[in-house]
Every structure is written in structure tokens, then in C-alpha cells.
Amino acid sequence: IFPVVVLNDHMIRASTAVVLASLALVLVLPVGSQATLTEVGVIPPTTNPETVPSCPGSPCLAVSRTTGFQVKVGTAHNPLAAPRAGTVVAWSIDLGKPNATQIKFFNANEGGPSTAGIAVLRPQKKPNLTYKLIAQSPLVKLEPYFGKTAQFPLETTLQVKKGDVIALTVPSWAPALALGFNNETSWRASRPKSQCTSTSAQTTHTQVGTAVQYYCLYLTARLTYSATLISTP
């Protein structure tokens, strides 16, 4: 069982060595290999405004009942697409710290306690904006990590091909949404056209092997998660 790495300073990159140490017993790279380590979804330098989850501010908005991924952050396009084939060995999430009233509201209206995991999506040629679910991680209960950046090494790693998208799956809700950007920042969700303005229906993409149209695009906001990828030598 691998430990959870919790960071208080929002520096996901600083945890890389810890994650690799956690995986050292199960992951051995050949001598002389050209494998590289990449934090998929981390975009330096820091954004303007700073990427900080909205809760407990007003409005306190959360990702809810969907699977989603970042499409653009400023000039960075498809930041959650794997730049090369490899293995996802961990994922990280930067969580806001909603207050007791906000937690009670979300639990009552968005399907229960806060949970999330990651999913590997493969773009399909037709119909437009369709992605096939290739693999997914177990769900994690998030409330113990509210107000922190938590990194979760994967006991069962996820294989990806170049161009696969690492998405965030949230069957209930997660305070992992940063606000206040311009229209150059956007993310996409696994919701049909008729449900882009509602979170009342469960639209998470969780059945491996199925393809879903990620129709809904949300501007001026960013999902605050990333994934650690070790490329195939």
C-alpha cells in the first residue's frame, strides 16, 4: 500500500522524489533507458490570476458529478494530453477548504461526500468531441485533504499512449475548481448539450471501453489536478 503525499505549499513538483521512492520497489527502469518523468497538467510559470481553488470564497464552486479535463490554459493547449507513451504512476489534486456549511450543502445536493479519481481517455475520430475510456484509478475520499495539495501514488499504474487525455472523474463533488481567468482558459466535461448548465444528473464516464461525447465547454475556470507520467523507454 503506497502512502499519500500531502503538501501544504502547493508545490506539486517537490513531491516527485517522494513518489518515485514509493514506487521504487515495483518500478525498475533499464540501465541506460531514455525514460522521462513528466507532470502532465502542470503549467509553469504560475498563472495570472494564481491557480487557487475557489472554496471557501464566494462563490465557492466545485466540480460535480462529471468527468472532465482541461482544454486550454492561456497559450497552453491540451495540457492534460500525454506528450508521449508511458505509465501514469500517481496523480495530484489541489483542494480548496470549504467551510462546514459549504460541505454540508455539497454533500446534500451533489451526491454525498467528496470523492475523485483519474481516467485515461482516448480521442475518437467520430463523432466530434468523443473520447473512449481506456482505464481509471480507484476513487479517493478527499475531505481529509481539504485545503492541501495531495498526491496519490497508484498501486496499479495506468498505461497511456501519446495523445491520451488524463481526466478527473468526480462522482459526487470536489473543491478543485479555480476561477477568474479569461476566455483563453477552459475545460470540458462528459455532459450532453442539454445538461451543460445543470449538475443534477450523474454524468461521470466510468464504464471502461465505452465512448462518450464531451460536449460541454466551460470558460474562465481551471481544474486543479495533474498526473505523474513515466515515459516508455
Contacts in CASP RR format, 6 or more apart in sequence:
PFRMAT RR
TARGET T0000
AUTHOR 0000-0000-0000
METHOD contacts of the structure
MODEL  1
IFPVVVLNDHMIRASTAVVLASLALVLVLPVGSQATLTEVGVIPPTTNPE
TVPSCPGSPCLAVSRTTGFQVKVGTAHNPLAAPRAGTVVAWSIDLGKPNA
TQIKFFNANEGGPSTAGIAVLRPQKKPNLTYKLIAQSPLVKLEPYFGKTA
QFPLETTLQVKKGDVIALTVPSWAPALALGFNNETSWRASRPKSQCTSTS
AQTTHTQVGTAVQYYCLYLTARLTYSATLISTP
1 155 0 8 1.000
2 22 0 8 1.000
2 23 0 8 1.000
2 152 0 8 1.000
2 153 0 8 1.000
2 154 0 8 1.000
2 155 0 8 1.000
3 22 0 8 1.000
3 153 0 8 1.000
4 145 0 8 1.000
4 150 0 8 1.000
4 151 0 8 1.000
4 152 0 8 1.000
4 153 0 8 1.000
5 15 0 8 1.000
5 18 0 8 1.000
5 19 0 8 1.000
5 22 0 8 1.000
5 150 0 8 1.000
5 151 0 8 1.000
5 152 0 8 1.000
5 153 0 8 1.000
6 145 0 8 1.000
6 148 0 8 1.000
6 149 0 8 1.000
6 150 0 8 1.000
6 151 0 8 1.000
7 14 0 8 1.000
7 15 0 8 1.000
7 148 0 8 1.000
7 149 0 8 1.000
7 150 0 8 1.000
7 151 0 8 1.000
8 148 0 8 1.000
8 149 0 8 1.000
9 149 0 8 1.000
10 52 0 8 1.000
10 94 0 8 1.000
10 149 0 8 1.000
11 149 0 8 1.000
12 39 0 8 1.000
12 42 0 8 1.000
12 92 0 8 1.000
12 94 0 8 1.000
12 149 0 8 1.000
12 151 0 8 1.000
12 226 0 8 1.000
13 39 0 8 1.000
13 42 0 8 1.000
15 92 0 8 1.000
15 151 0 8 1.000
16 37 0 8 1.000
16 39 0 8 1.000
16 228 0 8 1.000
18 151 0 8 1.000
19 89 0 8 1.000
19 90 0 8 1.000
19 151 0 8 1.000
19 153 0 8 1.000
19 228 0 8 1.000
20 27 0 8 1.000
20 37 0 8 1.000
22 153 0 8 1.000
23 89 0 8 1.000
23 90 0 8 1.000
23 153 0 8 1.000
27 87 0 8 1.000
27 89 0 8 1.000
27 157 0 8 1.000
27 230 0 8 1.000
29 35 0 8 1.000
29 230 0 8 1.000
29 233 0 8 1.000
30 233 0 8 1.000
32 233 0 8 1.000
33 233 0 8 1.000
34 231 0 8 1.000
34 233 0 8 1.000
35 230 0 8 1.000
35 231 0 8 1.000
35 232 0 8 1.000
35 233 0 8 1.000
36 84 0 8 1.000
36 230 0 8 1.000
36 231 0 8 1.000
37 228 0 8 1.000
37 229 0 8 1.000
37 230 0 8 1.000
37 231 0 8 1.000
38 83 0 8 1.000
38 84 0 8 1.000
38 228 0 8 1.000
38 229 0 8 1.000
38 230 0 8 1.000
38 231 0 8 1.000
39 92 0 8 1.000
39 226 0 8 1.000
39 227 0 8 1.000
39 228 0 8 1.000
39 229 0 8 1.000
40 79 0 8 1.000
40 80 0 8 1.000
40 81 0 8 1.000
40 82 0 8 1.000
40 83 0 8 1.000
40 88 0 8 1.000
40 166 0 8 1.000
40 226 0 8 1.000
40 227 0 8 1.000
40 228 0 8 1.000
40 229 0 8 1.000
41 70 0 8 1.000
41 79 0 8 1.000
41 80 0 8 1.000
41 166 0 8 1.000
41 225 0 8 1.000
41 226 0 8 1.000
41 227 0 8 1.000
42 226 0 8 1.000
43 73 0 8 1.000
43 76 0 8 1.000
43 79 0 8 1.000
47 73 0 8 1.000
47 74 0 8 1.000
47 181 0 8 1.000
47 185 0 8 1.000
47 222 0 8 1.000
49 180 0 8 1.000
49 181 0 8 1.000
51 94 0 8 1.000
51 178 0 8 1.000
51 222 0 8 1.000
51 224 0 8 1.000
52 94 0 8 1.000
52 96 0 8 1.000
52 178 0 8 1.000
53 94 0 8 1.000
53 95 0 8 1.000
53 96 0 8 1.000
53 147 0 8 1.000
53 175 0 8 1.000
53 176 0 8 1.000
53 177 0 8 1.000
53 178 0 8 1.000
53 224 0 8 1.000
54 60 0 8 1.000
54 61 0 8 1.000
54 96 0 8 1.000
54 175 0 8 1.000
54 177 0 8 1.000
54 178 0 8 1.000
54 179 0 8 1.000
55 61 0 8 1.000
55 62 0 8 1.000
55 96 0 8 1.000
55 97 0 8 1.000
55 98 0 8 1.000
55 102 0 8 1.000
55 175 0 8 1.000
56 96 0 8 1.000
56 97 0 8 1.000
56 98 0 8 1.000
56 99 0 8 1.000
56 102 0 8 1.000
59 179 0 8 1.000
60 98 0 8 1.000
60 102 0 8 1.000
60 175 0 8 1.000
61 177 0 8 1.000
61 179 0 8 1.000
61 221 0 8 1.000
62 98 0 8 1.000
62 106 0 8 1.000
62 110 0 8 1.000
62 114 0 8 1.000
62 173 0 8 1.000
62 174 0 8 1.000
62 175 0 8 1.000
62 176 0 8 1.000
62 177 0 8 1.000
63 116 0 8 1.000
63 168 0 8 1.000
63 170 0 8 1.000
63 173 0 8 1.000
63 174 0 8 1.000
63 176 0 8 1.000
63 177 0 8 1.000
63 223 0 8 1.000
64 106 0 8 1.000
64 110 0 8 1.000
64 170 0 8 1.000
64 172 0 8 1.000
64 173 0 8 1.000
64 174 0 8 1.000
64 199 0 8 1.000
65 110 0 8 1.000
65 111 0 8 1.000
65 170 0 8 1.000
65 171 0 8 1.000
65 172 0 8 1.000
65 173 0 8 1.000
65 199 0 8 1.000
65 201 0 8 1.000
65 202 0 8 1.000
65 203 0 8 1.000
65 204 0 8 1.000
66 170 0 8 1.000
66 189 0 8 1.000
66 190 0 8 1.000
66 191 0 8 1.000
66 199 0 8 1.000
66 203 0 8 1.000
66 204 0 8 1.000
67 119 0 8 1.000
67 121 0 8 1.000
67 167 0 8 1.000
67 168 0 8 1.000
67 169 0 8 1.000
67 170 0 8 1.000
67 189 0 8 1.000
67 190 0 8 1.000
67 203 0 8 1.000
67 204 0 8 1.000
67 205 0 8 1.000
67 206 0 8 1.000
67 212 0 8 1.000
67 214 0 8 1.000
68 167 0 8 1.000
68 168 0 8 1.000
68 169 0 8 1.000
68 170 0 8 1.000
68 187 0 8 1.000
68 188 0 8 1.000
68 189 0 8 1.000
68 190 0 8 1.000
68 214 0 8 1.000
68 223 0 8 1.000
69 80 0 8 1.000
69 121 0 8 1.000
69 165 0 8 1.000
69 166 0 8 1.000
69 167 0 8 1.000
69 168 0 8 1.000
69 187 0 8 1.000
69 188 0 8 1.000
69 214 0 8 1.000
69 223 0 8 1.000
70 79 0 8 1.000
70 80 0 8 1.000
70 186 0 8 1.000
70 187 0 8 1.000
70 222 0 8 1.000
70 223 0 8 1.000
71 77 0 8 1.000
71 78 0 8 1.000
71 186 0 8 1.000
71 187 0 8 1.000
71 188 0 8 1.000
71 217 0 8 1.000
72 78 0 8 1.000
72 79 0 8 1.000
72 184 0 8 1.000
72 185 0 8 1.000
72 186 0 8 1.000
73 79 0 8 1.000
73 181 0 8 1.000
73 184 0 8 1.000
73 185 0 8 1.000
73 222 0 8 1.000
74 181 0 8 1.000
74 182 0 8 1.000
74 184 0 8 1.000
74 185 0 8 1.000
75 184 0 8 1.000
78 163 0 8 1.000
78 165 0 8 1.000
80 165 0 8 1.000
80 166 0 8 1.000
80 167 0 8 1.000
80 226 0 8 1.000
80 227 0 8 1.000
81 163 0 8 1.000
81 164 0 8 1.000
81 165 0 8 1.000
81 166 0 8 1.000
82 160 0 8 1.000
82 161 0 8 1.000
82 162 0 8 1.000
82 163 0 8 1.000
82 164 0 8 1.000
82 165 0 8 1.000
82 166 0 8 1.000
82 229 0 8 1.000
83 162 0 8 1.000
83 163 0 8 1.000
83 229 0 8 1.000
84 162 0 8 1.000
84 229 0 8 1.000
84 231 0 8 1.000
84 232 0 8 1.000
85 160 0 8 1.000
85 161 0 8 1.000
85 162 0 8 1.000
85 231 0 8 1.000
85 232 0 8 1.000
86 159 0 8 1.000
86 160 0 8 1.000
86 161 0 8 1.000
86 229 0 8 1.000
86 230 0 8 1.000
86 231 0 8 1.000
86 232 0 8 1.000
87 157 0 8 1.000
87 158 0 8 1.000
87 159 0 8 1.000
87 160 0 8 1.000
87 229 0 8 1.000
87 230 0 8 1.000
87 232 0 8 1.000
88 118 0 8 1.000
88 120 0 8 1.000
88 154 0 8 1.000
88 157 0 8 1.000
88 158 0 8 1.000
88 159 0 8 1.000
88 160 0 8 1.000
88 166 0 8 1.000
88 227 0 8 1.000
88 228 0 8 1.000
88 229 0 8 1.000
89 153 0 8 1.000
89 154 0 8 1.000
89 157 0 8 1.000
89 228 0 8 1.000
89 229 0 8 1.000
89 230 0 8 1.000
90 151 0 8 1.000
90 152 0 8 1.000
90 153 0 8 1.000
90 154 0 8 1.000
90 227 0 8 1.000
90 228 0 8 1.000
91 117 0 8 1.000
91 118 0 8 1.000
91 137 0 8 1.000
91 151 0 8 1.000
91 152 0 8 1.000
91 154 0 8 1.000
91 166 0 8 1.000
91 225 0 8 1.000
91 226 0 8 1.000
91 227 0 8 1.000
91 228 0 8 1.000
92 149 0 8 1.000
92 150 0 8 1.000
92 151 0 8 1.000
92 152 0 8 1.000
92 225 0 8 1.000
92 226 0 8 1.000
92 227 0 8 1.000
92 228 0 8 1.000
93 116 0 8 1.000
93 142 0 8 1.000
93 145 0 8 1.000
93 149 0 8 1.000
93 150 0 8 1.000
93 152 0 8 1.000
93 168 0 8 1.000
93 174 0 8 1.000
93 176 0 8 1.000
93 224 0 8 1.000
93 225 0 8 1.000
94 149 0 8 1.000
94 176 0 8 1.000
94 224 0 8 1.000
94 225 0 8 1.000
95 142 0 8 1.000
95 145 0 8 1.000
95 146 0 8 1.000
95 147 0 8 1.000
95 148 0 8 1.000
95 149 0 8 1.000
95 150 0 8 1.000
95 174 0 8 1.000
95 175 0 8 1.000
95 176 0 8 1.000
95 224 0 8 1.000
96 146 0 8 1.000
96 147 0 8 1.000
96 175 0 8 1.000
96 176 0 8 1.000
97 146 0 8 1.000
97 147 0 8 1.000
97 175 0 8 1.000
98 106 0 8 1.000
98 146 0 8 1.000
98 175 0 8 1.000
103 114 0 8 1.000
103 143 0 8 1.000
106 112 0 8 1.000
106 114 0 8 1.000
106 172 0 8 1.000
106 173 0 8 1.000
107 113 0 8 1.000
107 114 0 8 1.000
107 172 0 8 1.000
107 173 0 8 1.000
110 172 0 8 1.000
110 173 0 8 1.000
110 199 0 8 1.000
111 171 0 8 1.000
111 172 0 8 1.000
111 173 0 8 1.000
112 172 0 8 1.000
112 173 0 8 1.000
113 141 0 8 1.000
113 143 0 8 1.000
113 172 0 8 1.000
114 141 0 8 1.000
114 142 0 8 1.000
114 143 0 8 1.000
114 146 0 8 1.000
114 172 0 8 1.000
114 173 0 8 1.000
114 174 0 8 1.000
114 175 0 8 1.000
115 139 0 8 1.000
115 140 0 8 1.000
115 141 0 8 1.000
115 142 0 8 1.000
115 170 0 8 1.000
115 171 0 8 1.000
115 172 0 8 1.000
115 174 0 8 1.000
116 139 0 8 1.000
116 140 0 8 1.000
116 142 0 8 1.000
116 168 0 8 1.000
116 169 0 8 1.000
116 170 0 8 1.000
116 171 0 8 1.000
116 174 0 8 1.000
116 176 0 8 1.000
116 225 0 8 1.000
117 136 0 8 1.000
117 137 0 8 1.000
117 138 0 8 1.000
117 139 0 8 1.000
117 140 0 8 1.000
117 168 0 8 1.000
117 169 0 8 1.000
117 170 0 8 1.000
118 136 0 8 1.000
118 137 0 8 1.000
118 158 0 8 1.000
118 166 0 8 1.000
118 167 0 8 1.000
118 168 0 8 1.000
118 169 0 8 1.000
118 225 0 8 1.000
118 227 0 8 1.000
119 133 0 8 1.000
119 135 0 8 1.000
119 136 0 8 1.000
119 137 0 8 1.000
119 166 0 8 1.000
119 167 0 8 1.000
119 168 0 8 1.000
119 169 0 8 1.000
119 205 0 8 1.000
119 206 0 8 1.000
120 133 0 8 1.000
120 134 0 8 1.000
120 135 0 8 1.000
120 136 0 8 1.000
120 158 0 8 1.000
120 159 0 8 1.000
120 160 0 8 1.000
120 164 0 8 1.000
120 165 0 8 1.000
120 166 0 8 1.000
120 167 0 8 1.000
121 131 0 8 1.000
121 132 0 8 1.000
121 133 0 8 1.000
121 134 0 8 1.000
121 164 0 8 1.000
121 165 0 8 1.000
121 166 0 8 1.000
121 167 0 8 1.000
121 205 0 8 1.000
122 131 0 8 1.000
122 132 0 8 1.000
122 134 0 8 1.000
122 161 0 8 1.000
122 163 0 8 1.000
122 164 0 8 1.000
122 165 0 8 1.000
123 130 0 8 1.000
123 131 0 8 1.000
123 163 0 8 1.000
123 165 0 8 1.000
124 130 0 8 1.000
124 131 0 8 1.000
124 132 0 8 1.000
124 211 0 8 1.000
127 213 0 8 1.000
128 213 0 8 1.000
129 188 0 8 1.000
129 213 0 8 1.000
129 214 0 8 1.000
129 215 0 8 1.000
130 211 0 8 1.000
130 212 0 8 1.000
130 213 0 8 1.000
130 214 0 8 1.000
131 165 0 8 1.000
131 167 0 8 1.000
131 190 0 8 1.000
131 205 0 8 1.000
131 211 0 8 1.000
131 212 0 8 1.000
131 214 0 8 1.000
132 209 0 8 1.000
132 210 0 8 1.000
132 211 0 8 1.000
133 205 0 8 1.000
133 206 0 8 1.000
133 207 0 8 1.000
133 208 0 8 1.000
133 209 0 8 1.000
133 210 0 8 1.000
133 211 0 8 1.000
133 212 0 8 1.000
134 160 0 8 1.000
134 164 0 8 1.000
134 208 0 8 1.000
134 209 0 8 1.000
135 158 0 8 1.000
135 159 0 8 1.000
135 208 0 8 1.000
136 158 0 8 1.000
136 169 0 8 1.000
136 206 0 8 1.000
136 208 0 8 1.000
137 152 0 8 1.000
137 154 0 8 1.000
137 156 0 8 1.000
137 158 0 8 1.000
139 169 0 8 1.000
139 171 0 8 1.000
140 152 0 8 1.000
142 150 0 8 1.000
142 174 0 8 1.000
142 175 0 8 1.000
146 175 0 8 1.000
151 228 0 8 1.000
160 166 0 8 1.000
160 229 0 8 1.000
166 227 0 8 1.000
166 229 0 8 1.000
167 205 0 8 1.000
168 174 0 8 1.000
168 176 0 8 1.000
168 223 0 8 1.000
168 225 0 8 1.000
169 204 0 8 1.000
169 205 0 8 1.000
169 206 0 8 1.000
170 176 0 8 1.000
170 204 0 8 1.000
171 202 0 8 1.000
171 204 0 8 1.000
171 206 0 8 1.000
176 223 0 8 1.000
176 224 0 8 1.000
176 225 0 8 1.000
177 221 0 8 1.000
177 222 0 8 1.000
177 223 0 8 1.000
177 224 0 8 1.000
178 221 0 8 1.000
178 222 0 8 1.000
178 223 0 8 1.000
178 224 0 8 1.000
179 220 0 8 1.000
179 221 0 8 1.000
180 220 0 8 1.000
180 221 0 8 1.000
181 220 0 8 1.000
181 221 0 8 1.000
181 222 0 8 1.000
182 220 0 8 1.000
183 219 0 8 1.000
183 220 0 8 1.000
185 219 0 8 1.000
185 220 0 8 1.000
185 221 0 8 1.000
185 222 0 8 1.000
186 217 0 8 1.000
186 218 0 8 1.000
186 219 0 8 1.000
186 220 0 8 1.000
186 221 0 8 1.000
187 217 0 8 1.000
187 218 0 8 1.000
187 221 0 8 1.000
187 222 0 8 1.000
187 223 0 8 1.000
188 214 0 8 1.000
188 215 0 8 1.000
188 216 0 8 1.000
188 217 0 8 1.000
188 218 0 8 1.000
189 196 0 8 1.000
189 203 0 8 1.000
189 214 0 8 1.000
189 216 0 8 1.000
189 218 0 8 1.000
190 203 0 8 1.000
190 204 0 8 1.000
190 205 0 8 1.000
190 212 0 8 1.000
190 213 0 8 1.000
190 214 0 8 1.000
191 201 0 8 1.000
191 203 0 8 1.000
191 214 0 8 1.000
191 215 0 8 1.000
191 216 0 8 1.000
192 203 0 8 1.000
192 213 0 8 1.000
192 215 0 8 1.000
192 216 0 8 1.000
193 215 0 8 1.000
193 216 0 8 1.000
195 201 0 8 1.000
195 203 0 8 1.000
195 216 0 8 1.000
196 215 0 8 1.000
196 216 0 8 1.000
205 212 0 8 1.000
END
